[in-house]
């Protein structure tokens, strides 16, 4: 991924601290533990709540970075990089601050563990300037960069509007919650596709958007059942677009839509 714009925009002022946010679960536990041993004094887990500490080896970590050159080296080699952050706060304090984002209270149901730092979630949270928790979550952060499809992109953080906030717990209304929660079918297909080799060629943020696009394609051709939509989406994502859009398959789709045949059966006939 291109880092040119990112590196050019990072400040040279020494009073700002440079950190890299990454997910330990993007690498094997053995590899992460070796990395952790080499960078013991630079690492700060965001899973500091007592109920989350046992999952630290798979969760998000904040890594202190000295300069742009060192950052580029990490970005080139470290799996699971999800954000580059500059802040006037010490990295250890920033990790505590960001840890609050890991748990979110939805409008209904118990507190949820959320990957708040992924693109489609943090972009929503960054705009909730009227909420008290917004000031706590983004306090002291001067830049936040997200991985895009081809290059790193800067997050637009709306200045907090609440003076003297008192509650750091992130509570969301239904409208905001629906903006960050994927439909179950998106999560299902994404989970399945991420187990397949073809998904590895794309960054996580792009994977999610590609899954949503593939599911919309399945709906556009008239598929209704969750199973048929999943099969269509996975076929599309794994390079089967030309087959799915062929005249022969289009002719067979009415039988799939009506329930006479499953899409999986039809595709088996085409690939046999």
C-alpha positions in Angstrom: 0.0 0.0 0.0 1.3 3.4 -0.9 2.6 5.4 2.1 3.7 8.5 0.2 0.9 10.9 1.3 0.9 9.5 4.8 4.6 10.0 5.4 4.6 13.5 3.9 1.8 14.6 6.2 3.2 13.4 9.5 4.6 16.1 11.7 8.3 16.6 12.4 7.6 18.3 15.7 9.0 16.3 18.7 6.1 17.2 21.0 3.8 14.9 19.0 4.1 11.2 19.5 3.8 8.8 16.6 2.1 5.4 17.1 1.0 2.5 15.0 -2.2 0.6 15.9 -2.2 -3.1 14.8 -4.1 -6.3 15.5 -2.0 -9.1 17.0 -4.4 -11.7 15.6 -3.2 -10.9 12.1 -0.1 -13.1 12.8 0.3 -16.4 14.5 0.5 -16.3 18.3 4.1 -17.6 18.2 5.2 -14.8 15.9 3.4 -12.2 17.9 4.9 -13.3 21.2 8.4 -13.1 19.5 7.6 -9.6 18.3 6.2 -8.6 21.7 9.4 -9.8 23.4 11.5 -7.7 21.1 9.4 -4.6 21.6 8.3 -5.0 25.2 8.7 -1.4 26.2 7.1 0.0 23.0 3.8 -1.9 23.2 0.6 -1.1 24.9 -2.5 -3.3 24.7 -6.0 -1.8 24.3 -7.5 -4.8 26.0 -6.8 -3.6 29.5 -10.3 -4.4 30.9 -10.0 -7.5 33.3 -12.4 -9.5 31.1 -10.4 -8.8 28.0 -6.8 -9.4 29.1 -6.8 -13.1 28.2 -7.4 -12.0 24.6 -4.6 -9.6 24.4 -2.5 -11.8 22.1 -5.2 -11.5 19.5 -6.5 -8.0 20.0 -5.3 -4.4 19.2 -2.0 -3.0 20.3 -0.4 0.4 20.2 3.2 0.5 19.1 5.4 3.5 19.9 7.3 4.6 16.7 10.4 6.9 16.7 10.2 8.5 13.3 8.9 8.2 9.7 11.6 5.8 8.6 10.9 3.4 11.4 7.2 3.6 10.7 7.7 2.7 7.1 9.6 -0.3 8.1 6.8 -1.5 10.4 4.1 -0.8 7.7 6.1 -2.9 5.2 6.6 -5.9 7.4 4.1 -5.9 10.3 0.8 -7.7 9.6 -2.5 -6.2 10.7 -1.7 -2.5 10.7 -5.0 -0.6 11.1 -4.1 3.0 12.0 -1.3 5.5 12.2 -1.9 8.0 15.0 -0.1 11.2 16.0 -1.0 12.6 19.5 0.3 15.0 22.1 -0.4 12.3 24.7 2.1 9.8 25.9 1.5 6.4 24.1 0.7 4.6 27.4 -2.0 7.2 28.2 -3.3 7.1 24.6 -3.7 3.3 24.8 -5.8 3.7 28.0 -7.9 6.4 26.2 -8.4 4.3 23.1 -9.3 1.2 25.2 -12.6 2.9 25.9 -13.6 2.4 22.3 -13.3 -1.4 22.5 -16.6 -1.7 24.3 -19.7 0.1 23.1 -23.2 0.1 24.7 -25.8 -0.4 21.9 -29.4 0.9 22.2 -30.6 -2.6 23.2 -28.7 -5.5 24.7 -25.5 -5.9 26.7 -22.2 -4.0 26.1 -20.6 -5.2 22.9 -16.9 -5.8 22.1 -16.3 -3.8 18.9 -13.4 -3.3 16.5 -14.0 0.4 16.8 -10.9 1.3 14.8 -11.9 -0.3 11.5 -12.7 2.2 8.8 -16.5 2.1 8.6 -16.8 2.3 12.4 -14.2 4.9 13.3 -15.5 7.2 10.5 -18.9 7.2 12.2 -17.6 7.7 15.7 -15.3 10.5 14.6 -18.4 12.5 13.5 -20.3 12.2 16.8 -19.0 15.5 18.1 -22.1 16.2 20.2 -21.5 13.2 22.4 -19.5 13.5 25.6 -17.6 10.3 25.0 -16.3 11.8 21.7 -14.1 14.2 23.6 -12.6 11.4 25.7 -12.0 9.1 22.8 -10.2 11.6 20.5 -8.6 13.9 23.1 -5.1 15.0 22.1 -5.1 13.2 18.7 -3.8 15.4 15.9 -3.9 12.9 13.0 -5.5 9.5 12.4 -4.7 7.6 9.2 -6.6 4.6 7.9 -5.6 2.0 5.3 -7.5 2.4 2.0 -7.6 0.2 -1.1 -4.4 1.6 -2.5 -3.0 4.2 -0.1 -3.4 5.5 3.5 -6.2 8.0 4.0 -6.6 10.6 6.7 -9.6 10.4 9.0 -11.6 13.5 9.4 -12.3 14.0 13.1 -15.0 16.6 13.9 -14.0 18.9 16.8 -15.8 17.9 20.0 -18.7 20.2 20.9 -19.2 19.1 24.5 -17.5 21.3 27.1 -16.5 19.5 30.3 -17.7 15.9 29.4 -18.3 13.6 32.3 -19.0 10.2 30.8 -16.4 8.3 28.7 -18.7 5.3 28.1 -19.7 5.1 24.4 -23.4 4.7 24.2 -25.0 4.8 20.8 -28.6 5.5 19.6 -30.2 3.1 17.2 -29.4 5.2 14.1 -25.7 5.4 14.9 -25.6 1.8 15.9 -27.1 0.6 12.6 -24.4 2.6 10.8 -21.6 0.6 12.3 -23.2 -2.9 12.5 -23.0 -5.0 9.4 -25.9 -7.2 8.5 -25.3 -10.8 9.6 -24.9 -12.0 6.0 -22.0 -9.6 5.5 -20.2 -10.9 8.5 -20.9 -14.5 7.4 -19.6 -14.1 3.9 -16.6 -12.0 5.0 -15.6 -14.7 7.6 -15.9 -17.4 4.9 -14.0 -15.5 2.3 -11.2 -14.5 4.7 -10.4 -18.2 5.0 -9.8 -18.4 1.3 -6.5 -17.5 -0.5 -8.1 -15.0 -2.9 -9.0 -12.7 0.0 -5.3 -12.3 1.0 -4.6 -10.0 -2.0 -6.8 -7.3 -0.5 -6.5 -5.2 2.7 -9.2 -5.9 5.3 -11.0 -2.6 4.7 -11.3 -3.4 1.0 -12.4 -7.0 1.8 -15.5 -5.8 3.6 -16.5 -3.4 0.8 -16.0 -6.1 -1.8 -18.3 -8.5 0.2 -21.0 -5.8 0.4 -20.7 -5.2 -3.4 -20.9 -9.0 -4.1 -24.0 -9.4 -2.0 -25.6 -6.5 -3.7 -24.9 -8.2 -7.1 -26.6 -11.3 -5.8 -29.7 -9.3 -4.9 -29.6 -7.5 -8.2 -30.1 -10.8 -10.1 -33.0 -11.7 -7.9 -31.6 -14.1 -5.4 -33.5 -14.2 -2.2 -32.3 -17.0 0.1 -29.3 -16.5 2.3 -27.6 -19.6 1.0 -27.9 -18.7 -2.7 -26.7 -15.1 -1.9 -23.7 -16.4 0.0 -22.8 -18.9 -2.8 -23.1 -16.1 -5.5 -21.1 -13.7 -3.4 -18.2 -16.1 -2.8 -18.2 -17.2 -6.4 -18.0 -13.6 -7.5 -15.2 -12.8 -5.0 -13.2 -15.8 -6.0 -13.0 -14.8 -9.7 -16.2 -16.3 -11.0 -17.7 -13.0 -12.3 -17.6 -14.0 -16.0 -19.4 -17.3 -15.3 -22.0 -15.6 -13.1 -22.7 -13.0 -15.8 -22.7 -15.5 -18.7 -25.9 -16.0 -20.8 -26.0 -19.7 -19.8 -26.1 -19.0 -16.1 -28.6 -16.1 -16.5 -30.9 -18.5 -18.3 -30.7 -20.9 -15.3 -31.4 -18.2 -12.7 -35.2 -18.2 -12.9 -35.2 -21.8 -11.6 -32.9 -20.7 -8.7 -35.1 -17.7 -7.8 -38.2 -19.9 -7.9 -36.6 -22.5 -5.6 -36.6 -25.3 -8.2 -32.8 -25.6 -8.0 -30.1 -24.2 -5.7 -27.4 -21.9 -7.1 -24.8 -24.4 -5.8 -26.3 -27.1 -7.9 -26.3 -24.9 -11.0 -22.7 -23.9 -10.5 -21.6 -27.5 -10.0 -23.2 -28.2 -13.4 -21.3 -25.3 -15.0 -17.9 -26.3 -13.5 -18.2 -30.0 -14.1 
